[in-house]
């Protein structure tokens, strides 16, 4: 009995909370929220030039948010008792995500609709939709988006090669462990290292070993990055060489997890190797394949290291990706406002495209796996 009474001393039920306690809790919450809202509006009005009063920077607004977040956590317990304590398991993490993800995104929107050139003595100036109009007429940005379409489509070839290697390494071949480690070596290299080692050295026009081999085979003036089409294919090959091992190892793991009974049953039924692959192995591997391709698309959409290192987007923007183009907008032109808007538009395209692709692939997987 004494143990139960001791436990009840630490338990505050919702019905036992007094009205005055609730009132003080709500008052503290609303005062902190009002302080945060007023601080935000004052600073926003000051930055937009609508008012002369405001803070030197956004740091006081950040402090106001931290105080509101702390008060929110405390008042959950003050107002709701034990039910409020349960919310403390999730609420601090949610507030941290808001501060680390939502606020930077809102600040990026704020910057994206402003003229902010780091070389300008006037600093950041709000310019409305001017950056958006500039983007719609920017042929180089449109070209980078089209290039990204080609780069993403190249994943189909990468997937076919990776699947073939996974099938090969899943067989009882000589020195299988050695070949598995060998094929994984490119994945251990940094894309920047690949750009210098392959693009700047092996594919160098005058003294590169691959260029010398090409001349020996009859190509009089091998230039892997002088022609737009050749340069684009060279970038695709280098990027594929780096990431095909990643796709291969994921597909190999999926192959090794397949049920041996199903494969043996198909063999007993007289199915040929092609029939076993197309009608049994490939459908069963679809969930793993979709996951592998999705992750590869995410990596491909961030393609920039090799392009920046080897071609800097040339010749004439033929190899530019959206990421490398935005990087040059920041580095070469110091145009923070316009570059931020381009990044936000690219983020919106990625979110919409990936969501659509996931929904479509999920329907295809369910349809094909339901036939087995």
N, C-alpha and C positions, 0 to 999 in steps of 0.2 A: 504493500500500500504506500509506504514511504517513497519507494522508487517511482511509482506512478505520479505521486504528487510532485516529486522533484522534476519529472519530465514535463509536467503541465506548467511549471514555472517558466519554461522556455517556449511555450506554445501560446500564440496570440490568435484566437479565432476571429473571423471577420465580424461576427455578431457582437463580440465583446469590445470592439473599438468604439470609443466615445465620439460624439459629434464634434467636440472641440478639437480632438486630435485629427480627425478627418479635415476639419476646416483649416488647421494650420498646415497640414500636408498639401492640400490643394492650393493654399495661398503661396507657399514656398515654390511650388511647381509653376504656378502661373507667373509669379514675379520673375523667376529665372528665365522662363520662356520669353516673357515680354522684353527682358533685358537683352537676350540674344537676338530677338527679332528687330528691336530698335537699333542695336549696334550694326546689324547687317544692313538695314535700310539706310542708315546714316552713311556708312562706308560706300554702299552702292551709289547713292546720290552724289557723294563727293567725287567718286571715280568717273561718273557719267557727266560731271560738270553741271548737274542740276542744282547743287547747293555748295556753299563755300565751307560749311562746317563738315568735319569728318576726321578720321584718324590718319596718321602718317602712313600706316600700312594696315594689313588685315589681321595683324596679330591680336589686337583687342577682341575682334570678333571670334577668333579661335579660342581665346580664354573664356569668353562668354559661353561658347558651345561646351567646353569642358565642364564649366560650372553647372550648366543646365543638365548635362548628362549625369553628373554626380548627384544632383538634386533629384533627378528622375529615378535613379536607382534607389536612393534612400526613401523617397516618398512612396515608392511601391510597397515597401514594408510598412511604413507609417500608416498608409491608407487601407491596405488590403491584408495586412497581417501575414499569416502563413502562406496564403495564395501569392502574396507579393514576393516572398522568399523564393518560391519556385521560379518566378520570372527572372531572378538574378542569375540563374544558370545560363540564360540565353541573352538577356538584355545587354550586358557589357560587351559581348562578342558582336552583337548586332550594331551597337553604337560605334565600335571600333571599325567595322566594315564600312559604315557610313562615313566615318572620318577619313578612312584610307582610300575609298573607292568613289563614293558619291560626291564628296566635296571636290576632289581633284577633277572629276568629270565636269562638274558645274563650273569650276574655275577655267577648265579648258574651253567650255562654251563661251565663257566671258571673254577669254583671250581671242577666241576664234572670230569674234565679231568686232575686232579692233585692229587698228593700224599700229603695229608694234615692231619697229625695226630697231635692232640693238645699236645700229650705227647712228640713229637719229637722236639729236639732243633733246627733243621734245618729249621722249618717252612714249608710253602707250596712249593712244587716242581712240575713242570709240568711233567706228565708221559705219555702223549699221550693216547693210547687206552688200557692201562694196566687195568684200572678199569672196562672197558667194557669186557675184557677177563675174569677177575675175576668174574664178574656177570654171564656170560654165564656158568661158571663152578660151581656156588654157588648153591648147592642143597637145602640149607635152604631158599634162596630167592625164588627158584622155588616152594618149599613146601608152602611158604607163599602165593604165587599167586594162587596155587591150593586151599588152604584153603579159600581164598577170593571168589573163584567160588562157594564153598559150602555155604558160608555165604550169598552170593547174591541169590542163589537158594532158600534159606530158606525164602526169602521175599514172595514167592508164598503162603506159609502156613500162614505167618503173614497177608497177604492181605485177605485171605479167612476168618481168624478169625476176623479181623477188619471189614470186610464187614458184617459178621454175627452179630457182636455186634451193628453195625450202623443200620442194619435192625431192630434189637430188640429194640433199644432205640428210633427208629422212630415211634414205635407203642404206643398206649395208654396203657401203663403198670402202675402198681402201683409204686409210688415213682420214677417216671421217672427222675426228676431233681436230686434226690439224687444219683441214679445210674450213671447218666452222670458225676457228680462231682467225684464219687468214682472211676470210670474207668479212669479218667484223672489224678489221684494222682501219678501214676508211672512216668508220663511225667514230673512232677514238680521236680523229684529227679535228682541229678547229677549222671552220670554213675559211677563216682568214689564212691559216696555214696552207689549206688546199689551194686557195687563190694564188699565193706566192709560189708554192711548190710546183703546181701544175700550170696555172695560167701565165705566171710571170717567168717561169723557168723552162718547163718541158715544152710549152707551146710557143716559146719565144721565136719570132720569125727567122732570125739569122742563125742563132747557135743552139736553139732548143733541139733535143734529140728527136722529138716527134716531127718537128719541121724538117730536120735532116732526112728522116725516114720518108717523109712525104716527097721530098725532092728526089730521093733515090727511086721512088716508085713512079716518078714522072710528073709530079706537080711542080711546075717550074717556079712559081712564086707563092709558096704556101703562106697565107695570112689568115689566121684563125679568128682574128678580131677586126679585120679591116672591112669585110663585107657584112652588111647588116644581118642577112640570113645565117651566114656561117657563124658570126659572133653569137647570135641567139642560141643556135644549136650547141655551140661550145660551152656556153653558160649552163644550158640544160644538162649536158653530159657531166660536167664537173659537179653540179648539185646532185644529180642522180647517183653518181659514184659515191658521194658522201652519205646519202640517206637510204639507198637500196638495202644496205646491211640491216638498218633498223627495221624496215618492213619485212625483210627475210626472217629475222629472228622472231618477230611476233607471229608470222605465219607458221614458222617451224614449231613454235610452242603450241599453236592450234592443231597442227597435224599430229603431234605426239599425244594430244589429249583425245583424239578421236577413238571411238569404241572399236576395238579389234573384231568384236563379234559381228558388227554390221558389215565391215569390209570383207570378212570371211564368208558371210552369208551371201553377199553379192558375187563373190568368186565362185561359190558352190552353185549358184543359180546360172552360171555360165556367162556372166558379164565379162566383156573384154576390158582391157586396161583403160581404154578411152571411155567406155560406158561407166566403169567404176568411178573414174574421175569426174565426169560431167554430171552423172545422175546421183552420185552418193557423196564423194569427197567435196566437190565444189559447193553443193547446197549446204552441207554440214559446216563448211568453213565460212559461210557468208557472214555470220555475226562477227567472227574474228576479222574477216576481210574488211567489213565496213568500218570497224573500229580502227584498223590499221590505216585505211585510206583517209579517214577523217583526221586522225592525228597527223598524217603526212600532209594533208591540205593545210592544216594550221601552221605547220613548219614552213610550207611553201609560201604561204601568204606573208610570211615575215622575211622572205628572201631579200637579202641586201648585202651581206658580208662579201660574198664572192664578187658580186657586181661592182661594189665600191672599190674593192681591191684591184680587180683586173681591168675593167673597162670604164669605170666611173659613169656608166649608163650609155656610153657610145657604142658604135659610131652613130651620131645624130639621134640619140635616144633609143636606138634599136634594141638595146638590152635592158633598158630601164625597168625596174619594178616600182611599184608605188612607194614602198618603203625607202628605196634608194633615192627616189626623186624628192621625197619629203626631207630626207637627210640633207640633201644638197640645198634645199630651200632654207633650211636652218643654218647650215655651215657656211655656204658660199654667199647667200644673200642676206643672212641674219634676219629673215622675215618671219618672226615668231608668230604673229597673228595669222598670216595666210597659211603658213605651214601647219598650224594647229587646226585650222578649219579643214584643210585637206585630210589630216589624220582623223578627224571626227567623221567626215563623210566616208572615208575608207572603213572606219569602224562600223558605221551603220550598214554599209554594203556587206561586210563580213557577217554581221549578226543576222541580217535578213537572209543572206545566201546560205549560211550554215544551218539555220533553222529549217529552211525549206528543204535542203539536201538531207538532213537527218530525218525529216518526216517522210520524204519520198523513199529513202533507202530502207526505213523501217517497214513500210508497206511492202516493198519488194522482198525483203527478207522473210516476212511472215507468209507471203504468198508462195515463195519457193520452198521454204522449209516445211510448209504444210503439205507439200506433195510427197514427202518422203514417208 
